[in-house]
Amino acid sequence: MTRVNAGFEIHDALNGTRTVLIKGADEMGGRGWVLESQCPEGATPTIKPHLHMTWTETFEILQGTATCRIGDEERTLEAGDTVVVPPRTTHVHPWNTGRGVMTFRQTNDFGAVTPEAVDDVLGAFATLNGLAREGRLREDRLPRNPLQLAATLRTLTRHGGFDATAPIALQRAVSATLGRLAGMLGYRGVYDRYLT
């Protein structure tokens, strides 16, 4: 698999958000990453409600007005505001609710040295955006093909990331069974062709 290094960009095919990896595994000692995202006016959330078992995520608004969700609470954030999301907390990343471009910096601490999480997780999001450009995602931003969905889920659950709208035990079971079968049939959570 292609390494994901500082300077790597993801362009959200559905809402126009551009995300750049500022610091990756090499710069963060394998414990996290720093991303910067530019969200055009009207851009909706790029990621569904989710949680991380060990990761702490910090979001700093650099420009514009954003809304984020932490647990059941929605917060409005302005330039200069910072919010920290501890592990096991359901959340939705900031999205643009103001005028003009909203920019935020996201710093993740994985809670352990797991440099492969940078390649796997950012690679999975780049792959999802590649599939979106090809019309292969549903309205909820997940793959139409159940085997591709299972392969993507397996990649994300490997690093303790879970969809907050489904039981974690079910996601682990699907990952271990259908996700494994999908892998044997050639489906991947990350395809190199979407990483360039």
N, C-alpha and C positions, 0 to 999 in steps of 0.2 A: 504494500500500500504506500502511496505517496505521503511523505511527511508534511504536516501542516505547520508552517513556520511563520514567524512575525512577517506581516505584510500580506498574509493570506486574506482574501476578500470573499464575502458571501453577499450576493445580491438577491434579495427576496423577490421572487418572480410575481408574487401576488399583491404586495403593497409598496414595493419600491424602496424598502429599507436597505441601506448599504452598511455592512458590518465589516470592520477590519480588525484583524488580530494584531494588537500592539506588542504584547509580550506573550510568548508561548512557553512550552515545556522547558526549553533551554534557558530562557531568561528567568523563569520562576522556579528553578530547581525541581521541576516535575510535579510541583504541588498546585498548579493552577494556571490561570491565564488572565490577561487584561484585553478586553475588547472595547472598541469604540463604534457606536451605531449612530447613523444619521437617518432619521425617520422623516419622510416628507409630510407635509400637512395632510391630515386625514388618514394617515397610516394607522391601521388597526394592529392589535397585538400579533406578533410573529409566532409566538409559542403559546400553546394551550395551558390552562392551569396545571401545574406540576409541582413536584417536590424532589428534593435530593436527600438521600439518607445521611451523607456525611459532609456535603458541600455547604460552605457559607458563601453567599453571593452579596456583593455590595454594588449598589447602583448610585452613580453620581450624575445629576443632570448638569450638563455643560452649557446648554442653550435651549431656550424655549420652555414650553409647559408640557408636562406629562402627567399621566395617571398610571398608577400601578396598583396591583391588588396583592395584599398580604393577608393570608387567612381569608376571613369574610369581609375585611375592610378595604375599601378603595381609598387611596390617598392621592391628592393633587400635589405635584412637585414642580418647583420652579428652578431656574438656573441657580446653582450653588447648593441645592438640597441633596442630601445623601440618605439612603435607606439601606439597612443591613437586613438580609433575610437569613436567619439561622437554619441549620439542617432540620429536616423533617417538617418544614413549614410550607404549606401550599401557597403558591404565588403565581402571578403573571407579571412578566417583565414590563417595564415602562412602555407606554405607547403615547403617540402624539395626540394631545387634546387641545392644543393651542393653534396659533397662527404661525405660518412659516415652518421652517425645519426645526425639529427637536433633536438634540444630540445628547447621548448619554454614554458614560464609561461604565463598564461592567468588570468587576474584579472578582474572580472566583478563587477560593481556597478549597482544594479538594479534601483537606483533612488528612491526607497521606500523600506519599510520593507515588503518583500514578500517571507518568508522562503520556502513556498511551491513551488516556482519556481525552487529551487535546485532539489527537488525530481521529479517534473514534467519534467523539460527540460532534465536533465541528465538521468532520467529514460526513456524518449522518445528516446534519442540517444542510450542508452543501448538496448532498444527494437528494434530499427532499425538494430543494429548490430546483434542481435539475429535472426531477420528475414533474414538478409543477409546470415548468416551461413546456414540457411535452404533453401536458394535459392528463397526467397519470395520478393526480391527487383528487381526493373527494373535497367537498366544501369545507370539511373540518380540518383540512391540511394534512390528512393522512393518506397513505397509498391506497388506491382502489383495489389492487391485487392483494388478497389476504396473505399470500406467502411473502410478498414484499413487506407488508405491514409487520408480519411476524419477525422477519429478518431485521427490520429497523428497531422494533421493540427489543429484540435480543441485544443489539448493540447498545442501546440506551440503558437497559436494566443492568447490563454488565458493570456499569459505573454508578449504580444506585440512583438512577433517574427514573421517575415513575409519573405517569399520567394521574392527575388527582381525581379524575372522574370515574376510575375503575379500581376495584380492590387490588391492592399490591399482590396478594397471594395469587390472584387470577393472572396478573401480568407475569409473575414469575413462572407460573405453570405453563402459560402459552409460550413464553420465551424458551423454556427448557424442552418443550415438546415440538410444537409447530415451528418455533424458531430454529431449532436444531434440524428438523426436516427441511425447512426452507434452505438452510445452509448446504445440506447434502444435495439439494436440487439446483444449487448454483446461485441462489439469491443472496445478496449481501446488504448490510446496512449502509455500507460505504462502497461506492464505485469510483475508481481512479478517474474515469472520464469526466466526472463532475468536479474534480479538484483542480482543474486548470483554468 
